[in-house]
Amino acid sequence: MARVRADGSAPIRVLIVDDDALVRAGLTLMLKGAPDLHIVGAVADGGEVESAVAEHGPDVVLMDIRMNGLDGIEATRRLRARSGAPEVVVLTTFDADELVFRALRSGASGFLLKDTPPEGIVDAVRKVVAGEPILSPSVTRKLIAHLVPEEESRRRTDARQVLARLSEREREVALAVGQGKPNAVIAGELHMSVGTVKGYISRILTKAGLDNRVQLALIVHDAGLG
């Protein structure tokens, strides 16, 4: 039976990047069980990502952080710098790993722990394609707590300067994103349509020079407003 999404569109194409052959095999087997996902490839090194993306055209890349070759942070940064790059979800063993924080700033749409249940990983892939970040405010606070005070102070100043460039309404939307609220909830609370919320988020990202709403959420938290 042909794989399709719930709306009848083409399946979500996924590329797996991990230097552990068992992890690659496990993720492949796990994701193959979802009818709307299609594994287009699996590579063992961050240095292979760009060529694999060019060859297979995935919608989402599941990216390990710690690899023997090019690490997932640099691979994510290089990939997200390209036009039309796929979404990236980084994989890690520790939810308080500062490397995850750096990966999010490199353009990843979120992260997952490697022991996440299969349904959680499948749901995460679907969410990032739909524009929803995979990042909980509680984990964000843990990651920020690991930064040195001077760096946190600098980030707060920079973040507040970014938010100051937004209109009052844009700041309201930005704060809601920083609180982890989905578009439908933001629309209801601010009395606007979901389409209008998406439009505001697009304008905010452009004004702030950000790549995705995960980075916007981090800006809000850096500013001390999340």
N, C-alpha and C positions, 0 to 999 in steps of 0.2 A: 504494500500500500504506500502510495506517495506521501511523503511527509509534508504537512502544511500547518500553518498557524491557525489559531481559532478563527481569524477573520478570513481564512482562505488564501492568504498570501504565501509567498515562498518561505521555506523554513529559515530559521536563524542559523547562520553559518558561524561555526566556532573553531578557532585555532587554539591548540593547547601548547604551552611552552613550559617545559620542566626538564631538568637534567636527570631526574630519576625515572628510569624506564617503567618501574612499577606504578609510580604515580601517573605517568602518561597513560598507561594501559588501564588503570583504575578509573581515571576520569573519562576516558573514551568509552569504556563499558557503561559507566554510570549515565553519561549524557545520551548515549544511543537509545536509552529507554524512553526518552521524551520524544513524542511524535513530531513536535514542532522544532526540534533542534537537529542540526546536521554537522557532524565533525568533519571538517575539510582537511585537517592535517594536524600533526603533532611533531614538534621539533625540540631538540635537547639543549639549545644554546640561544641566548639573547641575540647573538650575532647573526642567527639565521632568521630572525623574525621579519625583517623588512623584505627579504626575498620571498619568504613564505606568504606574507600578506599580498605581495604583488602577484604571486602565482595563484593563490586560492581566493582572494577577495573576501575574507571573513567579516562578519558584522561585529564579532566580539573576540577578543584575545584573552584567554586565561593565562596569566603571566606569573610564574614563580619569581620570587625576589632573589633568593640566594642561589646562584648557579656557578659552576666552575669556570665557565667562559664569561661572556659579557653578562653582567647582572641585570635583573629585571628593571631596576630603576633607570639605568642608562638606556636600555632597550625601549622602555616606555617613553622616555623623553624624545628619543630619535623618531619613534613611530608617530607620536602625537604631533610632532612638528610638521608632518607631511599633510598635504591637502587631502581631505576625504578619508582620514585615518579611522580605523575601527575603534570601538570602545575597548578599554582595557580594564580588566578586573585583576588585581594582583592577588597572589596566593601567599600565605605566610603561616608559620607555626605559632607565632606569638602575637596576641592582640595589642601588646604594648611595645612592639618593635618600632623604634624610631625610623627604621628603613621604610616602613609602611607609610609613615607621614611624608617622607621625602618622595615616595612613589606617587602619592596623591597629588603633590605639588608638581610632579612631572607630567600630570595629565591623566592619571588613571581615574576611572569613574567610581572606584571603590575597592574594597578588598574583602576576601573571605579567608577564614581559617581553614586549614587543610582537613580538619576533622568535621567540617560542616556536613550535616546530613545531605544525602543526594537531592532530596526535594528542595533543600535550601540553595544548593548550587544551581539547580535548574531555574528556580525562581529568580535568583540573582541575575542570571544571563538574560532572562526575559525583561527584568526591570531596567537594566542599563540600556537595552535596546529601546525601551519605551521612554527613556530620558529620566528615569528615577535612579538616584545614587544609592549605592550600597555602603552606607556609612552611618553608624549610630552616633548620636551626640555624646553618649557616655564614653564610647571608645575614643572619640575625638578629644575629649577632655583628658583622658589618660595619656594620649600621645603628646598633647600640648604640655602636660605636666612634666614630661621628660626633657623638655627644652631648658637650656640655661636661662636664668632670669634676664640677662642682658638681651639675649636673642628674642625672648618672649616680649620684652618691652619694645624692641624695634619693630617686631611684627605687629604689635598692637597699634603703634603710631602709623605704620604704613597702611594697615587695614582701615583705620578710621579715616585716613586721607582718601582712600578709595571710595568708601561709603559716602563721604562728604560731597563727592562729585555727582551723586545721584539725586533725583528729585525726591520729594517727600513720599510720593506714592511708590516710587521705585525702591526706596529704603524699606517701606512696609513689606513689600514683596520679598526683598532680600532677607529681611529678618525672619520671615516665615519659612523661607528656604533653609536658613541657618538653624531653625528649630526642627528641621527634618519633616516638615509637613508636605504631603503630596499636593499636586496642582489642584485637585478637586476640593481639598480642604481649604487651601488658600483662597480659591474662588469663592467658596461659601462665606468665609470669614470677612473677606474684603468686598463682598457684593459685586463680583464681576464674573464673567464667563471664564471657563477653563482656557479657551482660545486667547482671551485677553491676558490671562496670567502667563501663558507661554510667550506671548508677545513681549510682555514686560521683562521676563527672564532673558529673552534673547537680547533686548536692548541693554539690560544691565551687564550681561556678559561682554557685550561689545564695548560699552563705556569703560568697564573695569579691566579690559584686556585679559579676560579669563577664558578658559577653554570649555568648562562645563560647570554644572551646578554644584558639584562636589567642591570645586575650588571656591565657589561663591560661599558655600556653607563654612568652609575653613576661614575665609575672610571675616565672616560674621563672628565666628568664635574667636579669632585672633583679636578682633575689636572689643571683645569682652561683652558681646551682646547676644550670644547664642545660649 
